Amino acid sequence: MKKLIQLLMLTLFVVSNTSGQINGTDHLINQLSNEKLKVIISNSGKLLSIENLLAMEKYGFESDKFELETDLGIFSNKDKNPTRVRKEDNRIIYQFDYGQVSLNLVYTLKGENGFIRRVLKIVNKTPLRVKNLKMGRTRFSKPADETIHYMTFWMSPTVEFIRFKKGGIFTGIENPFYHADLDEKGVALNFEPGLILKVDEGYESEPQFIGVYKKSGIIIEDSARPYRFLNGLGHIPIDRNESRAMRAFALDYLAPVQKTFLNINEQFFHPLPQMPKNYIDKGYFIKAIDTFADIEGDMI
């Protein structure tokens, strides 16, 4: 009878701690998952593993942490447990207390996305200078096969591809001026917010995104078609599914503003004959306009 009572008490304890708020001192792990990936997070907000369900691979992490550099010092979850952890339908919130400064580390997995986001929110009860934020100072348990720091045509950091045998991880920060330290053993991303926060002003960082993909085996390289701007990294072969995974992220990134988005055909990027000299030029011009109308373009 005594053992039965102990078992019931243990069951009630587990249920009460997994159905809402978790004590920050418990040695529990948390999970976000869908049909594409499963993310395991420690109770201190560190990534433990990402399971790529598309490629049937699992990527473990030896270490992971954030570091916020301010005029009051460096705040991190390296040796710090949260005061509490809140679970919601599609996100987990880790709340850290540093006296006059509180930080919320938020992980989000929306719908059937093949990627998660994590952001750091600052609540400051004193003026605060925010100098640098390091997200994902992450070390892999098993080295990757290859890593690629990919940039846009204007040589701005865009995404980090971390390749394994059958699939891989893509990650970056939604900030065009982030810096990446990347090799087969790990990745560290950071950027400089450069902010002076007033009391209670607060700040929410641009998210780090972390996603997965399955290799298609189809490699894409820069085409021979001349463009007005050169693709500085077009010579690097990219797996088609790496491109598609990043495209899915980009479409999700743009989704909130699509209602006010205008589809504009800018002639600077798509040069057409400005003064057609013959019927061939005229026909090309008209065809371009008709095609743009077919895709419901708004302005030329």
N, C-alpha and C positions, 0 to 999 in steps of 0.2 A: 504493500500500500504506500509506503514511504517513497519507493522508487517511482511509483505511478504519479504521485504528487510532484516529485522533482521533474519528471518528464513533461507534465502539463505546464509547469512553471517555465521550463526551458522553451516549450513550443510557443507560449504566450510572449516570451521575450523576443524570440526570432520574428514572429509575426509583427509585433509592435515596432520593430526596428527596420523592417523591410517594406513597410507600407506608407512611409512618409519621410520623417526626419530621422537622421542617423547621428548618433553621438560621435563627435570628431575623434574620440580616443579609441573607438572600436577598430579592430583589424579586419575590416570588411572590404570586399571589392564590389565595384559597381559595373553595370553593363549597359551599353546602347547597341542595338542590333536591328537589322532588317534582313531581306533576302540577299543583300549584296555584301555586307560586312558585319562583323561583330567586334566591338571595341570593349576591352576590359581595362578599367581604371581603378587605381588603388584608392583607399579612403583619404589619402592626402592629395588627390588630384593628379597623380602621375600616371602616364600611360604605361600599362603593363604589357599589352599585346594587341595586335590588330589581326583578325582572321579575315582573309580575303576569300569569301565564299564563291566568288566568280572563278577564281583560279585554283581553289582548294589548297591555299597556302596559309600559313600562320607566321606572323612576324613578331618576335618577342623583343623586349627592350630591357637592357640592363639598367638604364637610368633615364630619367626625364624630369624636367623642372622648368619653372618660369623664374625670371629674375627681373625685378623692377628697380631701376636705378633712379634715385631721387636725391634731393639736397638733404634729406633726413636719413640717408643710408640706403642700403639695398634690401628690398623685401623679396622673399623667396619661399617656396614650399619645399626646399631641399631638406630642411630639418624641422619643418613646421607642420603640425596637424591643424586642420580646420576646426573652428569652434562648432560648426554643424554642417551637415550635408542635406540638401533638399533634392528630392526626386520628383520630376514631373513627367508628363507623358513622353516627351521627346527630348528631354534635357536633364542634366544633373548640375547642380549649383554647389560649389564648395566655397564656404564663407570663412575668411581668415581675418583675425583681429590683431592689429599691430599697434594698439593704443589709439593715437590720434588719426590713424589711417586704417581703413578696412578695405579688403580686396575680395571680390567675388570672381572665382574662376568658373566659367560657364561652358559646358560641353553641350552641343546640340546636334541631333541627327533628325533631319526633317524628312518625313514621308519615305519614299523609296530612293532617296539620294544615295549615290555611291561614295559619299564623303561626309565627314563631320566638320563642324566648326568649333573652335574654342576661342573665347574672348576673355579679357581681364577688365573688370569694372572697378573703378576707384571711388571710394567714398571718403572724403577728407574733411576732418574737423579742424584743420589748421591749413594755412597757406602751404602749397606744395609745388616744387619744381620737378617736373617729370622729364628726366634726361634720356633714358634709354629703356627699352623693353625687349627682353629676350624671351621668345616663345619657342618651345620645342628644342631645348638643349638636350637632345635625345641621342642615346647610344644604343645601337642594335646588338642583340644577343648573338646574332650570326651576321657576319659582314654581307653586304649586298654584292651582287655580281657586277653592278655598274651604277654610276650616278651621273646625272646630267643637270647642269645649271642652265636653264633655258630662258632666253630673253627675247623681247619683241624687236621689231625692226628699228625702234629708236633706242635699243640697247638698254631697256629697263627690265629688271628682274620680273619674271612672270610665274615660273613654276619650277620645282625641283622634281625630276623623275628619278626614282630609286628602284632599280630593276633587280628582280630575282628570277628564278628559273622559269616559272610559268606565268608570272604576273608581276605586279609591283605596286608601289605607293607613289602618289603625286601629292606634293604639299607646297605651300607658299603662304604669303600674307596678303590680304587685300589692301596693299599699300604699294605704290609703284616705286618706292625708294627703300625697300627692305634690303638687308644684307644677309647673305647666306654663307655659312661655313659648312661645306659639304664634302664628304668622302664616303667610301664604302663602309666605314665604321659608325657613321652617325651624321646628324644634321643639327645645326643651330641656326635659328632665324632671329633677326633683331631689326628694329628700326628706332629712330629717334623722334618721339612725339614733339619734343621741344616746347613744352607747355608750362605756363605758370598758372596754377589753379588757385582761385580764391577760395575762401572757406565755404564748404558745402557745394562747390561748383561741380565736382565730380568729373569723371572721364570714362568713356567706354572705348577700348582699343579696337582697331580694325582686326577682324578675326584672322586666325590662322586656319587654313583649310587642310584637311588630311583625307585623301581618298584612295581608292584601290581600282585596279583594272586587271583584266586578263589579256595576255599577249595574243594578238591575232596572227602573228607571223608575217603580216603584210607591212612592208616598210615604205614609208613616205619620205621623199627627199624634195628639195626645192626644184621647181620646174624651170625649164629654159625660157619661159615667157618673161620678157622684160617688164619690170615694175618701176614706178617712179622712185620708190624707196627700196634699197637693198634689204634683204632679210639677212641680218648679220649672222644668224645661226642656222640658216637654211641648209648648210652643208651637213648638218648633223642628222642622220637618219632617225626618224621617229616611227614607232609602231602605230599603226592606224588606231588602235584602241587607246593609246596614250592621248592622241589628239581628240578622240571622241569623248574620253573621260573628262578632259579639260574643257571641252566645248559644253558638256552637260553642266559643269560647274559654272561656266561663264553665263549660260542662259539662266540659271538659277539666280546668279548675282544680279542680272538685269531685270528679273521678273518684277520687283516692286515698282519699277518706273515705266513699265511697258504701256500703261494707260496713257501716259503723256509723251510717249516716244514717237518721234517722227522718222519715217524711212526716207532719207534724203540721198539722192544720187548726186554726189559732189564731183563735178567735172575735173577737179584737180587730181582726183584719184582714178577716175575713169575718163581719160581724155577722148573727146569726140571732135570731129572736124567742126570748127566754130563757124566757118563759112563754106558750106559744101560747094565744090566747084563742078561737080558732075552728078549724074544720076546714081552712080555707085555710092558716092559719099552721102547723098541725100537718103538713099535707101537704108544705109547703115544707121544713119541718125534716126530715121523714123522707126526702124526696127528696135533700136535701143529704147526709145521712148515708149513704144507699145509694150515691149517686154517689161519695162519698169511699171507700167500701168497694170499689167497682168498680175504682178505680185503685190498689187495694192500700194504702190509707192505714193508718198505724199508730196514730194517737192523735188524739182530738178534745179 
